[in-house]
Amino acid sequence: MATQLEHGSSQFLRQDFQQELSRWNRQRLAPAFPSEATAAQFSNDRNMLRLEHAFIEELREHVVDEAADAPTTPDAFIDWFEGLKATGPGQHDRLFSWLADQADRDELRWFLSQEAAGEAGFDDLVALTQVKLPTRAKLELARNYWDEMGRGNPKGMHGPMLNRLTDILDLDTQIEHTVWESLALANAMTAMASSRNYAWHSVGALGVIELTAPDRSAHTAKGLRRIGLSGSERRYFDLHAVLDIKHSRDWNDEAIRPLVEEDPRRATAMAEGALIRLYCGARCFERYRADLGVE
């Protein structure tokens, strides 16, 4: 299946819409005060929620047939899910070997600017997703969140770690300078995590990030090492190249498996969420290669 939907016929897979949705997500998730809950704000939120739902449903329509082929028994579903690491959309994209071995500093900076701008905040996505989940899965997401929080050590928090790399490399993460594919990835993840109608989708999408991130992180870390960044400066990617292997195993065993054991329908929803995330990533990689001139 092609990574590209028909952009010309979509009102959502466009720069203007994804920028608008990104700005709205930034505004609506930011801490605020009661005085800011105006009639105009309610009206805008209602309109944007409707558009966000239509956007995620368009992405879901793209994967629904493929996800329907996923097994719904626990062992078989875990095997299918883990197989996405080898055969899923965007896996082993040639972009990453190029980043590791050939990209110069400015090319790596452009790539990382797009990636950082499209980072929805894994910690916040986990926190939003875990609301009212069954106990065993909720505990696994809590353990994952605590790791994201550096286990209570501010220097080990993953979000600020990425922010430090952004400062070191002087990355440009402005929404206006970010390609729509990267914005769409962050917006899709936020849509699934923030809506309880897509809670199981979010579990699948977050789980497939843990499954597939280590190889990409290792290649990115290699590229950063090649251009002279120290171990502490590239720590975010070195860490995820190793830690996410354990995170993926635990997520599959302690979150996905028991959730499917309780209700097989969740397997299909998690498959859809995982595929939505992977296709969003594949669209990003294709766009990055085009803009960077990677053959």
N, C-alpha and C positions, 0 to 999 in steps of 0.2 A: 504494500500500500504506500502511496506517495506520502512524503512528509508534508507536502504543501497541500492545503485546501485550495479551493478556487478563490484566490484573493479578490479577483475582480467582482465576484458576486457576493462577497461577504462585507457587511458593514462593520464587522468587528476586527478582522485581521488587517488592520490599517493603522498607520502611524497616529492619526488624529484621535481615533477612538481609544487606543491603548494609552496614549498620553493622558487623555481625560480620565480614564479609569484609574490610572496610576495616581494622579493628583487626588482623586476622590478617596482612594484607599489610604493615602498618606494622611489626609485630613480626618477621615472618619475614625481611624485607629489611634490618632493622637489623643492623649489626655486633654480634657477640656472642662468647661464650667457650664452650669445650667443656663446661664444667660445666652450661651451660644446655640441653644436648642430652639431656634426660631421657626416660624411657619415656613419661611423660605427654605431653611435647611431641611425641614421635614419633607417638603415637596421635592427638593433636589435628591434627597436620599431615596425617596420612593421611586423616582425615575431611574436613578442609577442602579438600584437593586434589580429593577426589571431588566435593564440592559445587561447587567452582570449575569443574571440568570440565563438570558438568551445567549450570551457569549459562551458560557460553560456548557450549555446544552448543544450548541453547535460543535464544540470540541468533543462532547460525548457522542454525538451522532456519528462522528468520524471513526470512533473506536468500538461502537456497540456490537457490531457483528464479530469483530476479532475477539472481544472480551467474552462473548457468549460461548466461544469454544473452550474457554478455560474450565478445568474441572471444578467441581464444587464439594469434593470430599477433602478432608484436611491434608492427608499425605500427598495426594495427587496435585492439589492446588499449590502446596509449597514447592513441589518439584517444578510445576509450570512457572511459578513466580520466580524461583531462583534461576530458571533457564533464561529469563529476560536479560540477565547479565551478559550472556553470550550472544543472544539472538534478537534482543529487543531493539526498537528503533533508535538509531543514533549511536549504538554501541560500537566501540573501537573505531570511531570516526578518525580519518587520517589527519584531521585538524590537530589532534593532540600529540601525535608523534612529531608533527611539524613544529608545534610550540616547544616541545622538549628539545629538539635538535637544531632548529633553523631560525626561528623567529628572533628578530633583534629586539632591543629594549623598547622601542616605540611601538612595535607590533604587539609585544606582550602587554604593554600598558594599555593599548586600545582594547585588546581582548579582555583584560581584567576590569577595565572600566565598564564594559558591557555586562560582564558577569556580576560585578559588585552592584551596579544599578539595578540588575534584575534579581537581586537577592531579597527575597521577601522576609527573611529572618526565620531560620529554622526553629529557633527557640520559641518564638511567638506562635508559629504555626502548630508546633506540638502542644503548646499550652491551650490554644483554641480548640484543637482537635480532641483533647482528652476529656472535655466536659461531658459528664454523665456516661462515660464509657463503662463497660463491665470491669469489675475489680482487677482481674489479672492483667488485662490490657492497659488499664489506667495506671497500674503500678509500673509497667514497662515504660510507658511514655513518661512517667515521673522520673524514672532512673535516667532515661535519655535526656530529659530536660536538665537534670542536675549536672550531667556531664557537659551539656551546652553552657551551663552556668559556671563552668570551671570548678565544680564541686565546692562552691563558696569562696573561691579565690578570684578576685577581680582580674588578676593578670591571666588567668586561665579561661576567662569567658570567651567563647568563640566569636560572638558578634564584635566586641571591641578589638579582638585580635585581627579580624578582617579590616576593621576601621583603621588600625595602625598601619597595615599594609597599604591601604588606600592613601594615607598621608605620606608614607615613605616614597611611594611612586607618583604622588601627585595625580591621582586618577580623577578623571572627569566623569562623575556619576549623575550629572543633571539629566532629568527626565527628557528634556528637549534634545539632548545629544545621544540618546539611547535608541537603538533600533527597535522597531515594534515587536520583533520576535522575542527579544529579551524581556521587554515589558509584559508581553502576553504570558510568558512563563510565570513571572511573579504574580500577575493578576489572576491566573488560573489557580495557582496554589493558594492564594488568599481567598478566592471565591470558595474553594472546597473546604478550607479550614474554618471559615467564618459562618458557613451555613450548615445547620444540623441536617439538612436534606442530603448533604454530601459528606457526612462524617466518615462513613466507611470508605468512600472514595479518597478522602484525605489520608486515612490510614494506609491505603495502598500506595498513594503518591509519595508520601513521606518514606515509606518502607523501601520503595524502589530507588529513592535518592541514596539511602544508606547502602543499598545493594550495589549501585553502579558508580558511586563517587570515588572509591579508592583508586581505581586505575587512572581516572582523569586527574585526580589530585596529584598522584605521583608524577605524571607527565608534566603538569604545570610546575610542580616543585623543581623538577629537573631543569626546566627552562629558566626558572628564577635563579637557581644555583649557577647555571651557565653564564648568566649576565652579571653575576657578582653579588647577589643578595646573600646575606649571612643566614645561619641557621635560625636565629631568633627572628629575622625579618621575614623569612618564608615559613615560619612555624605553622601558620594556619593550614597550609596545604600539606606540609609534612605530617601534621597531626591527623588530618582527615584521610590521608593515604593509608594509615594504620588503624586508627580508632574505629573508623566506620565499618571495618570488617567485623569486629565484635558487635558493634551496634546492629548491623544487619542480621547477624545470626540470632541475637537476642530478640530483635523486633519480630522476626519470623516465628521464633519458638514461643514467645511469651505474649505477643499481641495478635498476629495474624492467625496462627493455628487455633488458639482457643476461641477466637471470634467466629471462625468458620465452623468449628465443632458445635457451637451454640446455634448457628443459623447459616445454612449453606448459601442463602441468598447474598450474604455479605461477600462471599468469594467473587461473585460477578461484579459487585460494586467496587471492590478493591482492585479487581483486574482493570475495570474501566479507569479508575483513578491512576493506576500505575501507567497505563498506556497513554492517557492524556498527558501525564508528566513527561514520558519518554518522547512522545511526538513533539511536544513543545521544545524539548531540548534538541531534538534532531533538526527542527526548523532553525533554531539558533545556530547550530554548528554549520548548517548549509549556508546561512546568511553570512556568518563570520568568514567562512572560506571564500565566499564571493567577494566580500569587501577587502579581505587581506590578500587576495590573489593566489590562494593556495590551490594548486592543481589537484 
